[in-house]
Amino acid sequence: MIATAVISPGNGLHERDPILPPSESECWELTLRIVRSEHFSKSKFLPKFLLYICDRELKGMTDAITEQQIGVQVFNRPEDYNPGDDNIVRNYAGQLRKRLDLYFAREGANEPIRITIPRGGYVPFFQTQEIPTASDIVQSQDQAHPKQSHNEDRSEEAEEEPTVEPAASIQSTRDGMMFLLGSGLCSVLFCTMFILYTHFYSLWLPKQAHPDPLWSELFSKDRDTFIVPADSGLGILQNLTEAQTTLADYISGKYLTEVHSQKIDSSNLDDLRTQRYTSVADVNIIARLSRLPESVPDRSVIRFARDLRMEDLQDGNAILLGAIHTDPWVDLLQKQLNFQFVCESHVNHCSIINSHPLKGEKTVYDNESQQLSHQTYGVVAFISNLNRTGKILLIEGLNMAATQAAADTLMDGVRMRPIIQQATQPDGSVGPFELLVETTSVDAAALPSRIVAARFEH
């Protein structure tokens, strides 16, 4: 809203012509000055927030200045996100109001227009305010303290006599100068010691590693990263019913309402339908992901596979854990991969198919036995999301130990360095790649693993 501030005659200034409302161009130029100021330039979202609401206000599109639309347009939230569950807009609005107050109190103290955002909404208010000129200030001072006549000034000047500074005053001045000199020397000494301390202390600090290019692409301040643990309850249901669940049935929830099995009673069946179970291996992987230096906590969302939506994989980044028998979404993604999971009705009867085996590689990789100690396999796959606007990482295994081994391989910087180098594209980004990982499962725990096959897309 554009408005004019009224200055009452009682402010001690002379009356002027009425102040004209600011033009749209003046308001927009002010907005640009604010977002370039030191109070805004270092923030990622505050300039975007202010530009969005001011643009919509000046274009008469105040209907678009809602918490929902700000979340979508400024903070890259999905169209159907619920502001009641995600208060990012309200939090940033509070910061925006504080930064505006700081700007107009300091750098923009002499701006003829002021922007305010009244609480309870997000529509900006442009207010014209008259800035006192130097002549205004002089005139107001003259009105408060009228000048004496010319003759009175001359008589006062004539009566002035040069004064002799008393000895005590001279001594006081000398003491003050010595104090200032001492303070200055102390300040110089302190600064020198601080610089030397900072320099030598920094020599003992470990050098900060360069950000990992793979994790830097997966964790971004510009979009959400969905971390999806396996749906272990789904694996149990399929095991008991000896029937596989399709992605369509999983999305619609049909597999929960039409499950029938003589091997499970109704109460336990209802428990599997309503509860969300996952593996300890996946929980540990999520904990490790959260501790990565490249992780962005504000944009990392743990989303259970049952709650995932197609749009999450279309435009967001995602990390999917488990395999096809505990996450049907994998079936949608792995069709573009060389190493694909195929399961029979029983969850323990899964294999990894090598679609195009190279020399020395097998066509099928599966659990070598059902003993407590046996060879098993996992897959790491880094691909584009469905709309090719972000990245998806698959960390899969034929069992829990294999999934753990795949994650261990992925987070081993030494082993991954040559993989990332080979996957790096000319523009510096990490291109799609797949790894087949072999490990030994001992009582569902993984021993050290090795990469037995790899694929790269260039």
N, C-alpha and C positions, 0 to 999 in steps of 0.2 A: 504494500500500500504506500502511495506517495502522499505526503502531507507537509504542512508548513508550520513551523514553530512560531508562536506569538510572543514577542518580548514586550513586557508591560512598561509604560513610561516611568514607573517607579524604580527602574534599575539605574538611574543616574545618567543615562545616555540620551542624546537628543533624538527626537522622533524622526523616522525616515519613512520613505514610501513603503507600502506593503510588500512583503517578501514574496516573490513568485515561486510557485512550486517547482521543484527540480525537474528537468527533462529526463526522458528515459536514457538518453546517451550519457548524461551526467551521472545518473545512478549506476549505470553499467561500468563507466570508467572508474567510479569509486570502488565498485566490487572488484575490478581487476587490480586496483592498487592494493586493496586489502589482502587478496590471496597471494600477492607477491611480497608482502611485508614479512619481516622477520618472525612475526607472531604466527604466521600461517605457512610459510614456504617449506618448513621442515616436516610438516604433517602430510600424510598421504591422503587422508579422507576429508579433513576439514575444508581445504580449498574446493574439492569436488562437491562437498555438501553445500557450501555457500553459493557456488556458481549455479548449481542446479535450482535451488529455491529462488534465487534472484532472477534467473533467466525465466522461470515459469511465472513469477509475479509480474515482471515487466512485460511479458507477452500476454498477460491477462489469462493465464492458464492456472489459476489458483486451485482448481479442482485436482490438479496433479500433485499438489503439495500435501501429500498425506504420508503417514508413517510407512504404510505399505509400499507406496511408489518410491519413496526415498530409499527404503531398504533394497528394492530391486535395482533402481537406477544408479544409486551411489555406492552401495555396499555389495552389489552383485549377488543378492539373495534370489532364490528362485521365485517365480511368479506367485506360487501358492504358499509361500512361507507365512508363518503365523507370528505377527509382531508380539502377541501375548507370550509366546515362548522364547522369543529372541528380542532382547531389548537394546540391541546395538544402536538403533536410531536415537532412542531416548538418551543413552549415555553420551553419544557424540553431540547431541543437541546441547546438553549442559556444557560440554567443553567449548562448543562454538560460541555460546553466549559469553563465556568468560574471556575467550580470546578477542571477541569484538570489544568488550569493555576495556581490555588492555590496549588494544589498538587505538581507540579513541581517547584513552587517557594519556597515551605517550606519543607514538609516531603520528597518529592521526588527530592530534589535539586541535589542529586548526582546520580540519575539514569542514566545509560549509554544509555538508550533508552527513547525517548519522544514520546507521542501520541498526535497528533493534529487532529482536525476535521475541515477542511476548510469550510468556509461559502459557502452556496449555495448547500450543499450536506450533506450526513451523513456517507460517507465512511471514516474510520479512517486511519491516515497516521502514520506509525511507522518510526521514524527517529533516527538513531544511532548518538550519539554525544560523542566526546572524553572529558573525565573529566580530568582536570589538576591534576597531582599527586603532592605530597609535594616536590619532587625533582625538578619538573618542576617549581614550584613557587619560590623555592630557587634560581634555575639557572637563572630565568628571573630577579630576584632581583639583582643577582650578575652582570648580564650583564648591568643592569641600573646603579649599584653602584659598580664598581670594587674595590676589596680589596686592602688595602695598603700593602706594603711589611712588612716582619717580623720585620725588624729593625725599621721601622717607627712606628709600633705598640708599640714596647718596649720603644721607645723614648717618645711617647705620654703617656705611662703608668708612665714613670719616672717623667714626668713633672706634673702629677696629684698631688695635695696637698689636704689634708683634709680641708674642709671648715667649718667655724663656722656659724651656722644658726643665722641670725639676730634676735633681740628681736621682731621686728614687725612680722617676719615670724612665730615665736613661738606663738605670740598672735593670729595671723590669724588661725593657726592650732587649737589652743584651741577653738576659736570661732566656727570653722567648726565642731569640735567634739561636742560642746554644741548644735549647730544647728541640727546635725544628731540625737543626743540623744533626743532632744525635738520633732523632727519630728517622731521618733520612738514611743515615749510615746503617742503622739497624734494619731498615726495610731492604736496603741493597744487600746486606749480609744475609738476611732471611731468604730473599729471592734467589741469591747465588746458591745457598745451601739446598734450597728446594729443587732447583734445576739439576744440581749435581746428584741429589738423592734420586730424583725421577729417572735420570739417565742411567745410573748404575743399577737401580732397582729393576729397570726394564731389561737389563742384560740377563738377569736371573729368571725372568718370566719366560715360559715356553712360548715359542712362536705360534701365532694363531694360524691354524691350517686353512687352506683355501676351501671355500664351500664345495661340497661334493656336487658335481653337476647333475647326477641322477636325482638326488633328494631335493636339490634346488628346483628342479622342474616339477616334482611331485607336490612339494609344499610351496604355495605361493600366497602372497598377500592379496592377490587379485581375485582368487576364487577359492571355494571350499574344497577340501580334500576329505573324501568319505573313506573311513577305515572300516571295513566290513568283516567281522569275524565269522567263522563257520557256524551254520545252524546244525549243531550236533543232534538236536531233537528230531530234525528231518531225517538224518541218517538212521536214527533208531527206529522211526516210523517205517521207513522203507525196508529196513532189515526185518522187522516183525511182520509187515504185510506182504513182503516179497513183491512189491510193486514200485516201479520208479515213478517219481513225480516230474511232470513236465514243467517247463518254465511258465507256460500259460496257466496251468493249475496252481502253481506256486504264487504267481502274481495275484490271481483272483481269490486265493484262499480256499479254492475248491478241495485241495488235498486235506485240509483240516476238517471239513464238514462231511466228507464222504469216505472217511477212513473206516474200514471194518477189518477186524482181525480177531480170530479165536484165541490168539496167543497172548492177548492183553486185555485186562478188565477195563471197564468204562471209566473208572476213576483215574487210573494211570493214563488212559488215552486222553482224557480231558486235560490232564496235567501237561502232557506233551503238546496238546493243542494251544494251551494258553501261556505256558512258560517259555522263556528264551534261554536255551542251553547252548553253551559253547565249550571249547576245550581249553585246558590250562595252557597248552602250547600257544594258542592264539592270544590269550591274555598276556602271556610273557612277551610275545612279539609286539603287541600294541604298546606295552610299557617301554620296550626298547625304542620303538618308533617315536614315542613322545619325548625321549631324551636326546634325540638327534639335534645337533646344533641348528640344522636347517628347518626344524619343525616350527610351524606357526600355530600356536595353541588356539588363537582366536578363530582360525579358519579350518581347524581340524575337527571333524564330526565323526563320532563313532556311531555307525548306523547298522543295526542288525539286518541280516540278509532279508528277512521277512518284511522289513520296513523300507527297503531300498526301492526306488522308483526309476523308471526308464530315463527320465530327464536328468537324474543324478549321473548317469553314465554317458549322457549325451554331451553335456557342457562342463561338468565338473571333473576334478581329478579324483581318482579312486585307488585304493589298495584293497584287494580281495584276498582273503585268507581261506585255506582249506582246499576243497576240490569239488568236482561236479556233483558228487553224491551228497554233499552238505551245503552246496550253494548252486542252485540251478542257473544263476546268472552267468556262471562260467561257461555254460554251453553256448550262450549268446556270443561270447567273446572269443572262445578258443577256435571257432571255425576258421579264423584267419591264421592259426598257428600251425606249426609243423608237429609239435608234441601235444597230442590231444588225449584227454582222459575218456575212457569208455568203461562203463560199469554195467554189470548184470543186475538182476533183481536184488541180490544180496550185496550189501555195501562192502563186504570184504573181498568181493570178486571184481576188482577194478584193475585196469591195466592202462599203460601209457602207450599209445600208438605212435610210432615214428613214421609219419606220412611219406617222407622222402629220405630213406636211410642212405647215408654216405658209406664209403668203404670202411669196414671194420665195425659198423654200427648194427645193432639188432633192429628188427621191425617192431617187436613188442617188448616192453619192459613191465614186469609185474613183480609182486612179492614172491620171492623165491620159495618160500615155505610159510607155514603157519606156526612155526616154532617160535619160542620167546626170542631167539636170536636169529635174524635172517636179513638178507639184503632187501632193500626197498628203495624207492625212487621218488624224487620230487621235481617240480618244474618252477623256474622263475621266468616270467615273461613280462616284458615292458613294451606296451603298445599304445597307440593313440586311442582317445575316447571315440565314441560313436560319431560325433560331429567333427572329429579331428581338430578340436580346439583345446584339448588338454591331454593328460596322460593317465593311463591305467596300468597298475602293477599287479600281477598275479603271483601269489606265493602259495603253491599247491603241493600236495603230497598224497601218495597212496594210503598213508596213515598219518597219525599224529607225529611220529618220529620223522617221517619224510618231510612233512611241512616244516618242522623245526630245523631240519638240515638245510632246506631251501633258504630259510630266513638267515641261518648262520652264514651260509655262503654269501648271501646278498650283503650282509653287514660286515663282511671281512674285507677291509679296504685293500689289503695286499693282493688278495685273489681277484678282486673286482677291478683293480686298476687297469690291467691289460684288456679286460672285457669292455670297460667304458671307453678306453682309447680306441678300440676297434669299432665300437658302435657310434663314436662321435662323427657327426656329419660336417660338411664343409662350413656350414654357418655356425658351428660351435655347439649345437644342440645334440642331445643324445637320441639316436635313432632307435627303432624297434630292435629288440633282440630276445632270444630264448636260450635258457640254459637247462640241461638235463642233469640233475644232481643224484649221485648214488651215495647211500649211507648204510650202515648196519644198525638195525633196530634191536636193542636189547631191553626187553621188558618195557616197550613203548618209548624208550629214550634213545636218542640218536648219538652214535659215535661220530668221530670226525668224518666229514664227507669229502667227495671229490666231484669235479665237473667231468662228465663223461662225453658230453656232446653240446654243441652250441650252434646257434643260427643267428645271422645278422641280415638286416635289410638295408641296402644302400641304393 
